[in-house]
């Protein structure tokens, strides 16, 4: 079984994917981790690397290929484009209002809310542009997803329970 968890920056997709991985004993694969590793290799921040990737489409293709190579057997894959590249039994998208995501990212990355907001907006702009140009994917089109959750009002435990119920139902 393959499950994909996509979502907006700061929506909690990584936390959700890790918890579902533990609950169902699934291998955990993270596109974000792959991208962060590649950014470190180039000695760039994530935002710098995202901007660099705008003029180097091979970056996104490599991230996507690494996901495909790792996604064998029972696994959960956390990444904004994973649902487009993997034949998953369940495709989940997480979202929350920008204000909530800014607070989460500021706390996670230990930066000001102003920095977090600017970083989120720049990364989202960069990713939407790249994904449209490289793959003709519109990240605002949710038709590909089986389950879409705005988790502003849900704790991580409640979100895990919602997704767990969906998994048990397939």
Buried (B, 14 or more C-beta within 10 A) or exposed (E): EBBBBBBBBBBBBBBBBBBBBEBBEBBBBBBBBBBBEBBEEEEBEBBEBBBBBBEEEEBBEBBBEBBBEBBEEEBBBBBBBBBBBBEBBBBBBBBBEBEBBBBBBBEEEEBEEEBBBBBBEEBBEBBBEBBEEBBEBEBEEEEEBBBEBBBEEBEEEEBBBBBBEBBEEE
